[in-house]
Structures are given as C-alpha cells and as structure tokens.
C-alpha cells in the first residue's frame, strides 16, 4: 500500500487522488490509522482527480476543509 511504503521511506505524508472518485481513500485511511493516525506524525491528504469527457484538462482537487467536500 502506498501509505505504508511512503511512511517506511521516511516521508512526512502522502496525497491520494483517485480518478473521478475517492474510493481508494478507505484503504489509505485504514493504512494511515495503522501507522498511528493523527498522532503518528504522518499526514494523509485526500483529493480527487477530475477527468472530463469533453476534453477539458484534468483537475486535481484537494479540499482544504470538510466543508470543501460538500456538494
């Protein structure tokens, strides 16, 4: 898993951005909790890569607050 590997490499955190979904966040969050969660000193940043069917360039969105996820 990317979270565990990044932590093992000594990284301070990792950002996860699935394509048009946040489905992978569940596994990433579980792995993050296993290495200590909020008190573990490793940061998990969650976002989504938005891919459009009309050729619009992709956008990677990392909401800054819980309210940023409200749709």
C-alpha positions in Angstrom: 0.0 0.0 0.0 1.3 3.4 -0.8 0.7 4.9 2.6 2.7 2.2 4.4 5.5 2.4 1.8 5.7 6.2 2.0 5.9 6.0 5.8 8.6 3.3 5.6 10.6 5.6 3.3 10.5 8.3 5.9 8.2 10.7 4.1 6.2 13.2 6.1 3.0 12.4 4.3 1.3 11.4 1.1 -1.6 12.8 -1.1 -4.1 10.4 -2.6 -6.2 11.5 -5.6 -8.3 8.8 -7.3 -9.7 9.3 -10.8 -13.2 10.7 -10.6 -13.8 9.1 -7.2 -12.5 8.8 -3.7 -13.0 5.0 -3.4 -9.3 4.3 -2.6 -9.4 6.6 0.4 -10.9 3.9 2.5 -7.8 1.7 2.2 -5.5 4.6 2.5 -7.3 5.8 5.7 -7.1 2.3 7.2 -3.4 2.1 6.5 -2.9 5.6 7.9 -4.7 4.6 11.1 -2.5 1.5 11.4 0.6 3.7 11.4 -0.7 6.0 14.1 -3.4 8.2 12.5 -3.4 11.8 13.6 -0.9 11.2 16.4 1.5 9.2 14.2 3.3 12.2 12.6 2.4 11.1 9.1 0.0 13.2 7.0 -2.6 11.8 4.7 -4.1 14.3 2.2 -7.2 13.2 0.3 -8.4 14.5 -3.1 -9.8 13.5 -6.4 -8.5 13.8 -10.0 -11.4 15.1 -12.1 -11.3 13.8 -15.6 -13.8 15.3 -18.0 -15.3 13.6 -21.1 -15.3 16.8 -23.2 -11.5 17.2 -23.3 -11.3 19.8 -20.6 -7.9 19.4 -18.9 -7.9 17.2 -15.8 -8.1 19.0 -12.4 -6.7 17.6 -9.2 -8.8 18.8 -6.2 -7.7 18.7 -2.6 -10.4 20.3 -0.5 -8.9 22.2 2.5 -11.8 21.6 4.9 -14.6 19.1 5.4 -17.0 21.8 4.1 -15.0 21.7 0.8 -16.3 18.2 0.2 -19.9 19.4 0.4 -21.6 19.3 -3.0 
